[in-house]
Amino acid sequence: MTVLLEGPGVTVPDVVGVARRGQGVRLTEGALERMRAARSIVEQLAEGDPVYGITTGFGALATTTIPAERRADLQRSLIRSHAAGMGLAVEAEVVRAMMFLRARTLALGYSGVRPLVAEGLLSLLNAGIVPRVPEHGSLGASGDLAPLAHVGLVLIGEGEVMVGGEVQESAAVLARNGIAPVVLTEKEGLALTNGTDGMLGMLCLAVHDAAHLLTVADIVAGLSVEGLLATDRAYAADLQALRPHPGQAASAANLRAVLAASPIVASHRTGCLRVQDAYSIRCTPQVHGAARDTLAFAKEVTGRELASAIDNPMVLPDGRVESCGNFHGAPIGLVADYLAIALAEVGAIAERRIDRLLDHNRSQGLPPFLADDPGVDSGLMIGQYTAAAMCAENRRLAAPASVDSYPTSAMQEDHVSMGWSGARKLRLVIANLRRILAIEWVAAARAVELREPLRPADGTGAAVRLLRGSVPGPGPDRALSPELLAAEDLLADEALVEAVEAATGRLA
């Protein structure tokens, strides 16, 4: 499937498809026409008075006028000098998202580059060529300068690419794929680097993953409700309506759906001396729901950014070339921090449910640590340790990056967003949350099976059956890590929600 890149109208699913699933991309004729029109303005201005980024240097060197015969050198030097990243290579899906989104902005026709620059980026994407982009270097102010420069370096036939997990020189890889390096002219090196595409790409992927994991969180919490012989009464629609947050309502509706007609829940609906459950059970819709509402805001910001032209200066249809601050990553950095906080809390409440399932003093008759032979066997004891360790890491990662500005470029760029750092942290929080929920899934499924002959609901039963295709049920101790990894892989493949929805209908 090929994504037709018009410029406007790019969606999160488009980004996920290109970045993660290898979908191809092709520019539309409308995008080509806009780029040609903007380029004609740049070429006219190149013959006149100094214009930032076209006939001058950059940043603190913006007052230095560059003669016509040196302007190609200027653009090439910009790419080379800004490709100053260090550290491990970022993930291929992040680089692909970044390349696609930079081509998206260029296609809007406000950057003044020739169409062949955007086409060059898409040629790399379509050939599966992934520039090696080091993790450290972006402060998220004039966009993701260093990461984008490492992409630009490959576009001009320099730098390094990742092939089969190995680093190779880009020139040879481009030659093997029949891709000619681009010789940049006025404005083009600047347009390749002055964008928030790295942090936005990571936010798009995070929004997609978070939406899935929040549904997963409701499903596995439902399993924990059954495993702990808890009640579903707190999730009643009329009770939830007394506090009308939309995310809370959605989470509670999911819990009602996955627990519908549960024989386990029905078994203790009367005659039970407990009058209420612990907060980690009773308040699940409130915590999961607050995260859902945070995600809704993140989706709004992401949608606005996907409709934005991010560059500096901007080439306007009336012939003006104006410097602006659209490259500043504050909108993305702030929302990345906000979403990281919310998802860290989802992991925190899940860890508390795991601990309750494993503690025989609070698990309503389950064996200690869900062990087959407690004392000889430790059961899932250390799984909770692992979850707690990741919760602790998420707590550290929830500290905001966006408040930590460092001035750069001789005080010309005297406030930065740290949006790239915020998005990098968010990716780690999401990965940890997925693993924490995998541990809860494994523990809660075992707890439900230990309640036999009582049976789970259709929805939660589907979750147990899917897990048992990869992870065996209760029994003597065995290496736990492979089972947790198998559960994590099922969540990464987004298999759980699909399996449960086959029994429950569509979940929120």
C-alpha positions in Angstrom: 0.0 0.0 0.0 1.4 3.4 -1.0 0.7 6.6 0.9 0.0 9.5 -1.4 1.7 12.5 0.2 -0.2 15.7 -0.6 1.2 17.5 2.4 -2.0 18.3 4.2 -4.1 15.4 5.6 -1.3 13.2 7.0 -2.6 11.1 9.9 -1.1 9.1 12.7 -2.0 5.9 10.9 -0.1 7.2 7.9 3.0 7.7 10.1 2.7 4.3 11.7 2.2 2.6 8.3 5.3 4.2 6.8 7.5 4.1 9.9 6.6 0.7 11.3 5.1 -1.3 8.4 7.3 -0.2 5.6 4.6 1.4 3.4 5.8 3.3 0.4 5.2 7.0 -0.2 4.6 9.0 -3.4 4.1 12.8 -3.9 0.9 14.0 -5.5 0.9 16.4 -8.4 -0.6 19.1 -6.0 2.4 18.8 -3.7 4.8 19.1 -6.7 3.1 22.2 -7.9 3.2 23.9 -4.6 6.9 23.2 -4.2 7.7 24.5 -7.7 5.8 27.7 -7.0 7.7 28.3 -3.7 11.0 27.5 -5.3 10.5 30.1 -8.0 10.1 32.7 -5.3 13.4 31.6 -3.7 15.2 31.7 -7.0 14.0 35.3 -7.6 15.1 36.4 -4.1 18.5 34.8 -4.5 19.3 37.6 -6.9 18.3 40.5 -4.6 18.8 41.8 -1.1 20.1 39.5 1.7 17.4 37.0 2.9 18.0 34.8 5.9 18.8 31.2 4.9 18.9 32.0 1.2 21.8 34.4 0.9 23.0 34.6 4.5 24.6 32.3 7.2 22.6 30.7 10.0 21.8 31.3 13.6 24.3 33.8 15.1 25.9 34.1 11.7 22.7 35.4 10.1 24.3 38.8 9.3 27.0 37.2 7.1 26.1 37.5 3.4 27.1 34.6 1.2 28.1 35.2 -2.4 26.2 33.3 -5.1 29.2 31.0 -6.0 29.5 29.8 -2.3 25.8 29.1 -1.6 25.9 25.4 -2.5 28.9 25.1 -0.2 26.9 26.9 2.5 24.1 24.4 2.3 26.4 21.4 2.2 28.4 22.8 5.1 25.3 23.3 7.1 24.4 19.6 6.8 27.9 18.5 7.6 28.4 20.7 10.6 25.0 20.0 12.1 25.4 16.3 11.9 27.0 16.3 15.3 25.0 13.7 17.1 26.5 11.1 19.5 25.4 7.9 21.1 23.6 4.8 19.9 21.5 4.9 16.8 17.8 5.6 17.3 15.3 3.1 16.2 14.6 2.6 12.5 10.9 3.4 12.9 11.8 6.7 14.4 14.1 7.6 11.5 11.5 6.5 9.0 8.9 8.6 10.7 11.2 11.6 10.7 12.0 11.3 7.0 8.4 11.0 6.1 7.3 14.0 8.2 10.1 16.2 6.8 9.0 15.3 3.3 5.4 16.2 4.5 6.5 19.7 5.5 8.4 20.2 2.3 5.4 19.1 0.3 3.3 21.9 1.8 5.2 24.4 -0.3 6.4 26.8 2.3 10.0 25.8 2.4 11.1 26.8 -1.0 13.0 23.7 -1.9 13.0 21.9 -5.3 10.7 18.9 -5.5 13.8 16.6 -6.0 14.7 17.2 -2.3 11.5 15.7 -1.0 11.6 13.1 -3.7 15.1 12.2 -2.5 13.9 11.6 1.0 11.1 9.4 -0.3 13.5 7.5 -2.5 15.5 6.6 0.6 12.3 5.6 2.4 10.9 3.5 -0.4 14.3 1.7 -0.8 14.3 0.8 2.9 17.5 2.9 3.5 17.7 4.0 7.1 20.2 6.7 7.9 22.2 6.2 11.1 20.9 8.9 13.5 22.7 9.1 16.9 20.4 9.5 19.9 21.9 12.7 21.4 22.1 16.1 19.7 18.7 17.7 19.5 17.5 20.4 22.0 14.2 20.7 20.1 14.4 24.5 19.5 15.4 25.1 15.8 13.8 21.7 15.3 15.7 18.5 15.6 18.8 19.9 14.0 21.3 17.2 14.5 19.1 14.2 13.9 17.7 15.7 10.7 21.2 16.7 9.6 22.3 13.0 9.8 19.4 12.2 7.5 20.4 15.1 5.2 24.0 13.8 5.2 22.8 10.5 3.6 20.7 12.4 1.1 23.8 14.2 -0.2 25.7 10.8 -0.4 27.6 11.1 2.9 27.3 9.7 6.4 26.2 6.3 7.4 23.2 4.0 7.1 22.0 0.9 9.0 21.7 -2.3 6.9 20.7 -5.5 8.6 21.8 -4.1 11.9 25.2 -3.1 10.5 26.6 0.4 9.8 27.6 1.0 6.2 28.8 4.0 4.3 25.8 5.7 2.6 27.5 6.4 -0.8 27.9 2.7 -1.6 24.3 1.8 -0.4 22.8 4.6 -2.5 24.8 3.5 -5.6 23.6 -0.1 -5.1 20.0 1.2 -5.1 20.4 3.5 -8.0 19.9 6.7 -6.0 21.9 9.7 -7.0 23.0 12.1 -4.2 21.2 15.4 -4.1 23.4 18.6 -4.7 21.7 21.2 -2.5 21.2 24.8 -3.5 19.8 27.9 -1.7 17.6 27.3 1.3 17.6 23.5 0.9 20.1 22.4 3.6 18.3 24.7 6.1 14.9 23.3 5.1 16.1 19.7 5.6 17.2 20.4 9.2 14.7 23.1 10.6 11.9 20.8 11.7 10.4 19.1 14.7 9.9 15.9 12.7 11.9 13.6 15.0 10.0 14.4 18.1 6.7 14.6 16.2 7.3 11.2 14.7 8.0 9.7 18.1 4.8 11.4 19.5 2.7 9.9 16.6 4.0 6.4 17.4 3.5 7.0 21.1 -0.1 8.1 20.6 -0.8 5.0 18.6 0.8 2.7 21.2 -0.7 4.5 24.2 -4.2 4.1 22.7 -3.7 0.4 22.4 -2.1 -0.1 25.8 -4.9 1.8 27.6 -7.4 -0.7 26.2 -5.0 -3.6 27.2 -4.8 -2.1 30.7 -8.6 -2.3 31.1 -8.6 -5.9 29.9 -5.9 -7.2 32.2 -7.4 -5.2 35.1 -10.7 -7.1 34.4 -8.7 -10.3 34.8 -7.3 -9.1 38.1 -10.8 -8.3 39.3 -11.8 -11.9 38.7 -8.6 -13.3 40.1 -9.0 -11.3 43.4 -12.7 -12.1 43.7 -13.4 -8.4 43.5 -16.7 -6.8 42.5 -17.6 -4.9 39.3 -20.3 -2.8 41.0 -18.0 0.2 41.2 -18.0 0.3 37.4 -21.7 0.8 37.0 -22.6 3.3 34.4 -24.8 5.4 36.7 -22.1 5.6 39.3 -19.5 6.6 36.7 -21.8 9.3 35.3 -21.7 11.1 38.6 -18.1 12.2 37.6 -18.5 12.7 33.9 -14.9 12.5 32.6 -15.0 10.9 29.2 -11.9 8.8 29.7 -13.3 7.4 33.0 -16.6 6.5 31.3 -14.7 4.7 28.5 -12.5 2.7 30.9 -15.5 1.7 33.1 -17.4 0.6 30.0 -14.5 -1.6 28.9 -14.4 -3.2 32.4 -18.1 -3.9 32.3 -17.8 -5.4 28.8 -14.9 -7.7 29.6 -16.5 -8.8 32.9 -20.0 -9.2 31.5 -21.8 -12.3 32.9 -18.7 -13.4 34.7 -19.4 -16.6 36.8 -16.4 -15.7 39.0 -17.8 -12.2 39.8 -21.4 -13.7 40.3 -20.1 -16.3 42.7 -19.5 -13.9 45.5 -22.1 -11.2 44.7 -24.0 -12.1 47.9 -22.8 -13.3 51.2 -19.4 -11.6 51.0 -18.3 -9.7 54.1 -16.1 -7.2 52.2 -18.0 -4.0 51.5 -15.4 -2.5 49.1 -12.3 -3.3 47.2 -8.8 -1.7 47.4 -8.2 1.5 45.4 -6.1 -0.3 42.8 -9.3 -2.2 41.8 -12.0 0.2 42.7 -10.3 3.3 41.2 -9.1 1.7 38.0 -11.5 3.7 35.7 -10.5 6.9 37.4 -6.7 6.3 36.9 -7.0 4.7 33.4 -9.6 7.3 32.5 -7.4 10.2 33.4 -4.7 8.8 31.2 -7.2 8.4 28.4 -8.1 12.1 28.7 -4.4 13.0 28.7 -4.1 11.0 25.5 -7.1 12.8 24.0 -5.2 16.0 24.5 -2.0 14.5 23.0 -4.0 13.4 20.0 -5.3 17.0 19.5 -1.8 18.4 19.6 -0.5 15.7 17.3 -3.3 16.4 14.8 -2.5 20.1 14.8 1.2 19.4 14.4 0.5 17.1 11.4 -1.3 20.1 9.8 1.5 22.5 10.5 4.3 23.9 8.3 7.5 23.6 10.3 10.5 25.5 8.9 12.3 28.8 9.1 12.2 31.1 7.2 8.8 30.4 5.6 8.3 31.1 1.9 4.8 32.6 1.5 2.7 32.6 -1.7 2.7 36.4 -1.9 6.5 36.4 -2.3 7.5 37.2 1.3 10.1 35.2 3.1 9.6 35.6 6.8 11.5 34.3 9.8 9.3 32.8 12.5 9.4 30.4 15.5 7.3 27.5 14.1 10.3 25.2 14.6 10.2 25.5 18.4 9.2 22.1 19.9 7.4 23.4 23.0 3.9 22.1 21.9 5.3 18.6 21.4 7.7 18.6 24.4 5.1 19.6 26.9 2.5 17.1 25.7 5.2 14.3 25.6 6.0 15.0 29.3 2.3 15.1 30.2 1.6 11.8 28.5 4.6 10.2 30.1 3.3 11.2 33.5 -0.2 9.7 32.8 1.2 6.4 31.4 3.6 6.0 34.3 0.5 6.1 36.6 -1.2 3.4 34.6 1.8 1.2 35.2 1.9 2.1 38.9 -1.6 1.0 39.6 -1.1 -2.2 37.5 1.9 -3.0 39.7 -0.3 -2.6 42.8 -2.8 -5.1 41.4 0.1 -7.5 40.6 1.3 -7.3 44.2 -2.2 -7.9 45.5 -2.6 -11.0 43.4 0.7 -12.5 44.7 0.2 -11.7 48.5 -1.8 -14.5 50.1 -2.9 -12.2 52.9 -4.8 -10.0 50.4 -5.6 -12.3 47.5 -8.7 -14.0 48.9 -7.4 -17.5 49.2 -4.9 -17.8 46.4 -1.6 -19.5 47.2 1.4 -17.3 48.0 2.9 -15.8 44.8 0.5 -18.1 42.9 3.1 -20.9 43.4 2.4 -24.5 42.8 4.2 -25.7 45.9 4.8 -22.6 48.1 8.2 -22.7 49.8 9.7 -25.0 47.3 8.3 -22.9 44.5 8.5 -19.1 44.4 5.8 -18.8 41.7 5.6 -15.3 40.2 7.3 -13.6 43.1 10.1 -12.0 41.1 7.8 -10.9 38.3 6.4 -8.3 40.7 10.0 -7.2 41.5 10.5 -6.7 37.8 7.3 -4.7 37.5 8.3 -2.6 40.5 11.7 -1.9 39.0 10.1 -0.6 35.8 7.6 1.5 37.7 10.5 3.1 39.6 12.2 3.8 36.3 9.0 5.3 34.9 8.7 7.5 37.9 12.1 8.9 37.1 11.2 9.2 33.4 8.1 11.2 34.3 10.2 14.1 35.5 9.6 16.7 32.8 12.3 17.4 30.2 10.5 20.5 28.8 11.4 22.7 31.8 15.2 22.2 31.3 16.1 24.8 28.7 19.8 25.4 27.7 20.7 28.5 25.6 22.7 27.9 22.4 24.1 29.5 19.3 25.8 32.5 21.1 22.5 33.3 22.8 20.6 33.7 19.5 18.7 30.5 20.4 18.3 31.3 24.0 15.3 29.1 24.9 14.9 25.5 23.8 12.1 23.0 24.2 13.9 19.7 24.9 11.1 18.1 23.0 13.3 15.4 21.5 14.3 14.4 25.0 10.7 14.4 26.2 9.7 12.1 23.3 12.7 9.8 23.9 11.6 9.4 27.5 8.0 8.8 26.5 9.1 5.9 24.3 10.8 4.3 27.3 7.7 4.8 29.5 5.6 3.1 26.9 7.9 0.2 26.6 8.0 -0.2 30.4 4.2 0.0 30.6 3.8 -2.7 28.0 6.0 -5.0 30.0 4.3 -4.2 33.3 0.9 -5.0 31.7 2.4 -8.3 30.3 3.3 -9.3 33.9 -0.2 -8.4 35.2 -1.7 -10.5 32.3 0.5 -13.5 33.2 -0.3 -13.2 36.9 -4.0 -12.5 36.6 -4.5 -15.3 34.1 -2.9 -17.8 36.5 -5.0 -16.4 39.4 -8.2 -16.9 37.3 -7.3 -20.5 36.5 -6.6 -21.2 40.2 -10.3 -20.3 40.8 -11.5 -23.3 38.8 -14.1 -24.8 38.6 -15.4 -21.2 38.5 -15.1 -19.8 35.0 -14.1 -16.3 33.8 -16.3 -14.1 31.6 -16.2 -14.5 27.9 -14.0 -11.4 27.5 -11.5 -12.3 30.1 -11.6 -15.9 29.1 -10.5 -14.9 25.6 -7.6 -13.2 27.1 -6.6 -16.3 29.0 -6.9 -18.5 26.0 -4.7 -16.2 23.8 -2.0 -16.2 26.5 -2.1 -20.0 26.8 -1.1 -20.3 23.2 2.3 -19.0 24.1 2.6 -19.2 27.9 1.7 -22.4 30.0 -0.6 -22.2 32.9 0.0 -22.9 36.6 2.6 -25.5 37.5 6.0 -26.0 39.1 8.6 -23.2 38.8 10.3 -22.7 35.5 12.2 -19.9 33.9 9.8 -17.0 34.1 11.5 -14.5 31.8 10.7 -16.3 28.5 7.0 -16.4 29.5 6.9 -12.7 30.3 8.7 -11.9 27.0 6.1 -14.0 25.1 3.3 -12.0 26.7 5.1 -8.8 25.9 5.4 -9.8 22.2 1.7 -10.6 22.1 1.0 -7.1 23.3 3.4 -5.5 20.9 1.6 -7.4 18.1 -1.7 -5.9 19.3 -3.2 -9.4 19.4 -4.9 -9.2 22.8 -7.4 -6.5 22.0 -8.5 -8.2 18.8 -9.0 -11.5 20.6 -11.1 -10.0 23.4 -13.2 -7.9 21.0 -14.2 -11.1 19.2 -16.0 -12.0 22.4 -17.1 -8.6 23.7 -17.6 -6.4 20.7 -15.7 -3.2 20.1 -13.9 -1.8 23.1 -12.9 1.9 23.6 
